[in-house]
Amino acid sequence: MRELLAEGAFHYSTVEHVADRAGVARATLYHHFDSRLELVDAICETFAVNPALVRLRKAIEGRDPDVALAETISNSVRFWSSEDSILSQLYGVVATDPAAANLVERQRADRRGELERLARRLHTAGRLQTGTTERRAVALLLVLTSYETFRELRLAGLSDRELTRTLQETARQLLSSDAA
C-alpha cells in the first residue's frame, strides 16, 4: 500500500492490487484488513516510529525551550520530507474520500497535542513575546509546522535546509521574547 500511495495509485488500487504487490493471497490480506483505508491506517500507525517524530517528541521535553522550538521545526520538516510521497496522496484522498479524513485528523490532533506541550513550556519559561498567549503560540506553531506550509515552501523551490531555516527564523520572530 505504501508503494501504491507513493506511486499515486491509491485511487486506482484495490485490496487485490495490494495483495498481488505483496505476493500474498487476497484472503490473507482480507484476514487482516477489511479495506484500503484500513491499510492506509496501518501505514499511518508507522508514522509514530518515524525517527523525526521520535526526535520531535524528545526535543519538546529537552532542557532549553528555545532549542526545543528550533528542533520541533527541523524535525517537522524532516518528517514531512521523509513521508512526502505518502502524505501528498493521503491528503489528496481526504478531498475525495471523506472516510480518509479521520486518518488525517488523528495525525493533526497528535501534532496539536505536541505543539500545545511546546507552547506551555515556552510560556512557563518566559520565552514567549509579551502579549503572546499559549493559545496564539499554538496557532502560530500549527501554521509553521503544517504539511500544507511544508508543501507550499517546497513548491516555491526551497530545499529542506532552506525551509527549516526560514521556518525557524519565522518562529523566533513571531514567538520568542528575544525578538521583541
C-alpha positions in Angstrom: 0.0 0.0 0.0 2.9 2.3 0.8 4.3 1.8 -2.7 0.9 2.3 -4.3 0.4 5.6 -2.4 3.9 6.7 -3.3 3.2 6.0 -7.0 -0.1 8.0 -6.8 -2.1 4.9 -7.5 -4.3 4.9 -4.4 -7.5 5.9 -6.3 -7.0 3.1 -8.8 -5.8 0.4 -6.4 -7.9 -2.3 -4.6 -7.1 -4.6 -1.8 -6.5 -7.2 -4.6 -3.8 -4.9 -6.1 -2.1 -4.7 -2.7 -2.2 -8.5 -2.2 -0.7 -9.0 -5.7 2.0 -6.4 -5.0 2.8 -8.0 -1.6 2.8 -11.5 -3.0 0.1 -12.8 -0.7 -3.3 -14.3 -1.2 -6.2 -11.9 -1.2 -7.8 -13.9 1.6 -4.7 -13.4 3.7 -4.8 -9.7 3.3 -8.6 -9.6 4.0 -7.9 -11.6 7.1 -6.0 -8.6 8.5 -7.6 -5.6 6.7 -11.1 -5.1 5.5 -10.5 -2.2 3.2 -7.9 0.1 1.5 -8.4 2.6 4.3 -7.5 0.1 6.9 -4.3 -0.5 5.0 -3.6 3.2 4.9 -4.5 3.4 8.6 -1.8 0.8 9.3 0.7 2.9 7.4 -0.3 6.0 9.5 0.4 3.9 12.6 4.0 3.5 11.4 4.5 7.3 11.4 4.7 7.1 15.2 8.1 5.4 15.0 9.4 7.7 12.3 12.8 8.9 13.6 11.9 12.6 13.0 8.8 12.3 15.1 10.6 10.4 17.9 13.2 13.2 18.0 10.5 15.9 17.9 8.8 14.4 21.0 12.1 14.2 22.8 13.0 17.8 21.8 9.9 19.2 23.3 10.9 17.7 26.7 14.5 18.9 26.4 16.1 21.4 28.9 16.1 24.5 26.7 12.7 25.7 25.4 14.4 27.7 22.6 16.3 24.7 21.4 13.0 22.7 21.7 11.3 25.3 19.4 14.1 25.1 16.8 14.3 21.3 16.9 10.5 21.0 16.6 10.6 23.0 13.4 13.5 21.0 12.0 12.1 17.6 12.9 8.7 18.6 11.4 10.4 19.4 8.1 12.3 16.1 8.3 9.1 14.1 8.9 7.1 15.8 6.1 10.1 15.3 3.8 10.6 11.7 4.7 6.9 10.9 4.2 6.0 13.4 1.4 5.2 10.8 -1.3 2.7 9.1 1.1 1.3 12.2 2.7 0.7 14.0 -0.6 -1.5 11.2 -1.7 -3.2 10.8 1.8 -4.0 14.5 2.0 -5.4 14.3 -1.6 -7.5 11.3 -0.7 -9.2 13.3 2.1 -10.5 15.7 -0.5 -12.3 12.9 -2.4 -12.9 10.3 0.2 -14.4 11.6 3.5 -13.6 8.3 5.2 -9.9 9.2 4.9 -10.4 12.5 6.8 -10.3 10.6 10.1 -6.8 9.4 9.4 -5.5 12.9 8.7 -7.4 14.4 11.6 -5.8 11.9 14.0 -2.4 13.0 12.7 -3.3 16.6 13.2 -4.6 16.0 16.7 -1.4 14.3 17.7 0.6 17.3 16.2 -1.6 19.8 18.0 -1.1 18.0 21.3 2.7 18.1 20.9 2.6 21.8 20.0 0.4 22.6 23.0 3.1 21.0 25.2 5.8 23.1 23.5 3.8 26.3 23.8 3.2 25.6 27.5 7.0 25.1 28.0 7.8 28.3 26.2 5.2 30.2 28.2 6.3 28.7 31.6 9.9 29.6 30.8 9.0 33.2 29.9 10.2 32.7 26.3 7.0 33.9 24.6 6.8 37.6 23.5 4.9 39.8 25.8 1.2 39.5 25.0 1.5 36.2 23.2 -0.7 33.7 24.8 -0.2 29.9 24.8 -3.3 29.7 22.5 -1.8 32.1 20.0 1.6 30.3 20.2 -0.2 27.0 19.4 -2.0 28.6 16.4 1.3 30.0 15.0 3.1 26.7 15.6 0.3 24.8 13.8 0.8 27.0 10.7 4.6 26.8 10.9 4.7 23.1 11.2 1.8 22.1 9.0 2.1 19.8 6.0 0.4 22.5 3.9 3.1 25.0 4.8 5.8 22.5 4.1 4.3 21.8 0.6 3.9 25.4 -0.3 7.5 26.2 0.6 8.7 23.1 -1.2 6.8 24.1 -4.3 8.4 27.5 -4.0 11.7 25.8 -4.5 13.1 25.7 -1.0 15.3 22.8 0.0 14.8 21.1 3.3 17.6 23.2 4.7 16.3 26.5 3.4 12.8 25.6 4.5 13.9 24.7 8.0 15.9 27.9 8.4 13.0 30.0 7.1 10.5 28.5 9.5 12.9 28.6 12.4 13.6 32.3 11.8 9.9 33.0 11.4 9.1 31.1 14.7 11.7 33.2 16.5 10.4 36.4 15.1 6.7 35.6 15.9 7.2 33.9 19.3 10.5 34.4 21.0 10.8 37.0 23.7 14.3 37.7 22.3 12.8 39.0 19.1 10.6 41.6 20.8 
